[in-house]
Amino acid sequence: VKELEQKFQNLFGVSVQVYRQSGSVWIQTTITDSWTLTEQNNRAYEYAHKDAAKGESQ
């Protein structure tokens, strides 16, 4: 993620920030900037399915 953000800055001169959805909230990925986009997506997918499973068991 950090590499992607830096590429936008270097190529286009714009600052970007990647966010990841966690449940119903969008989280800025500053703490997990070292993760790849795939890792970000996988974590969001796992979290979404964990929440869905919780809702089904209640």
PyRosetta script that sets phi, psi and omega in degrees:
from pyrosetta import init, pose_from_sequence

init()
pose = pose_from_sequence("VKELEQKFQNLFGVSVQVYRQSGSVWIQTTITDSWTLTEQNNRAYEYAHKDAAKGESQ")
pose.set_psi(1, -44.4)
pose.set_omega(1, -179.8)
pose.set_phi(2, -59.1)
pose.set_psi(2, -40.7)
pose.set_omega(2, 179.3)
pose.set_phi(3, -62.8)
pose.set_psi(3, -42.3)
pose.set_omega(3, 178.2)
pose.set_phi(4, -61.4)
pose.set_psi(4, -47.0)
pose.set_omega(4, 179.9)
pose.set_phi(5, -61.0)
pose.set_psi(5, -40.5)
pose.set_omega(5, 179.0)
pose.set_phi(6, -67.4)
pose.set_psi(6, -36.8)
pose.set_omega(6, 178.7)
pose.set_phi(7, -63.5)
pose.set_psi(7, -41.1)
pose.set_omega(7, 176.6)
pose.set_phi(8, -60.6)
pose.set_psi(8, -42.3)
pose.set_omega(8, 179.7)
pose.set_phi(9, -64.2)
pose.set_psi(9, -47.0)
pose.set_omega(9, -176.3)
pose.set_phi(10, -70.3)
pose.set_psi(10, -41.7)
pose.set_omega(10, -175.2)
pose.set_phi(11, -81.3)
pose.set_psi(11, -39.3)
pose.set_omega(11, -171.6)
pose.set_phi(12, -116.9)
pose.set_psi(12, -9.0)
pose.set_omega(12, -179.9)
pose.set_phi(13, 72.4)
pose.set_psi(13, 22.9)
pose.set_omega(13, 178.7)
pose.set_phi(14, -119.5)
pose.set_psi(14, 143.6)
pose.set_omega(14, 175.3)
pose.set_phi(15, -89.8)
pose.set_psi(15, 132.2)
pose.set_omega(15, 176.6)
pose.set_phi(16, -126.7)
pose.set_psi(16, 157.5)
pose.set_omega(16, 176.1)
pose.set_phi(17, -135.4)
pose.set_psi(17, 126.7)
pose.set_omega(17, 179.2)
pose.set_phi(18, -85.6)
pose.set_psi(18, 138.0)
pose.set_omega(18, 175.3)
pose.set_phi(19, -118.6)
pose.set_psi(19, 153.1)
pose.set_omega(19, 177.5)
pose.set_phi(20, -126.5)
pose.set_psi(20, 136.1)
pose.set_omega(20, 179.2)
pose.set_phi(21, -79.1)
pose.set_psi(21, 132.8)
pose.set_omega(21, 177.8)
pose.set_phi(22, -130.3)
pose.set_psi(22, 99.8)
pose.set_omega(22, -172.2)
pose.set_phi(23, 67.9)
pose.set_psi(23, -123.8)
pose.set_omega(23, 179.8)
pose.set_phi(24, -100.9)
pose.set_psi(24, 9.6)
pose.set_omega(24, -176.1)
pose.set_phi(25, -114.1)
pose.set_psi(25, 142.2)
pose.set_omega(25, 174.7)
pose.set_phi(26, -98.0)
pose.set_psi(26, 125.1)
pose.set_omega(26, -175.9)
pose.set_phi(27, -108.8)
pose.set_psi(27, 131.5)
pose.set_omega(27, 174.2)
pose.set_phi(28, -68.7)
pose.set_psi(28, 135.8)
pose.set_omega(28, -172.1)
pose.set_phi(29, -89.7)
pose.set_psi(29, 26.2)
pose.set_omega(29, -176.4)
pose.set_phi(30, -59.3)
pose.set_psi(30, -38.3)
pose.set_omega(30, -179.6)
pose.set_phi(31, -72.3)
pose.set_psi(31, -30.7)
pose.set_omega(31, -176.7)
pose.set_phi(32, -108.6)
pose.set_psi(32, 27.0)
pose.set_omega(32, 179.7)
pose.set_phi(33, -59.7)
pose.set_psi(33, -23.9)
pose.set_omega(33, -179.6)
pose.set_phi(34, -77.1)
pose.set_psi(34, -12.8)
pose.set_omega(34, 178.6)
pose.set_phi(35, -75.9)
pose.set_psi(35, 153.9)
pose.set_omega(35, 172.7)
pose.set_phi(36, -77.0)
pose.set_psi(36, 167.6)
pose.set_omega(36, 175.5)
pose.set_phi(37, -62.1)
pose.set_psi(37, -35.6)
pose.set_omega(37, 177.7)
pose.set_phi(38, -62.6)
pose.set_psi(38, -43.6)
pose.set_omega(38, 178.0)
pose.set_phi(39, -63.3)
pose.set_psi(39, -40.5)
pose.set_omega(39, 177.4)
pose.set_phi(40, -60.4)
pose.set_psi(40, -47.7)
pose.set_omega(40, -179.5)
pose.set_phi(41, -63.3)
pose.set_psi(41, -42.0)
pose.set_omega(41, 179.6)
pose.set_phi(42, -62.6)
pose.set_psi(42, -42.1)
pose.set_omega(42, 179.7)
pose.set_phi(43, -64.6)
pose.set_psi(43, -42.3)
pose.set_omega(43, 178.1)
pose.set_phi(44, -63.2)
pose.set_psi(44, -41.9)
pose.set_omega(44, 179.0)
pose.set_phi(45, -62.4)
pose.set_psi(45, -46.8)
pose.set_omega(45, 179.2)
pose.set_phi(46, -60.2)
pose.set_psi(46, -44.2)
pose.set_omega(46, -178.7)
pose.set_phi(47, -64.7)
pose.set_psi(47, -42.1)
pose.set_omega(47, -179.6)
pose.set_phi(48, -63.5)
pose.set_psi(48, -40.9)
pose.set_omega(48, -178.8)
pose.set_phi(49, -75.6)
pose.set_psi(49, -29.2)
pose.set_omega(49, 174.8)
pose.set_phi(50, -65.3)
pose.set_psi(50, -44.5)
pose.set_omega(50, 178.1)
pose.set_phi(51, -64.0)
pose.set_psi(51, -39.4)
pose.set_omega(51, 179.5)
pose.set_phi(52, -64.5)
pose.set_psi(52, -41.1)
pose.set_omega(52, 179.4)
pose.set_phi(53, -66.1)
pose.set_psi(53, -37.1)
pose.set_omega(53, 176.6)
pose.set_phi(54, -60.4)
pose.set_psi(54, -46.5)
pose.set_omega(54, -178.6)
pose.set_phi(55, -62.9)
pose.set_psi(55, -35.0)
pose.set_omega(55, 179.6)
pose.set_phi(56, -71.3)
pose.set_psi(56, -29.3)
pose.set_omega(56, -176.2)
pose.set_phi(57, -85.7)
pose.set_psi(57, -7.8)
pose.set_omega(57, -178.3)
pose.set_phi(58, -89.2)
pose.dump_pdb("model.pdb")
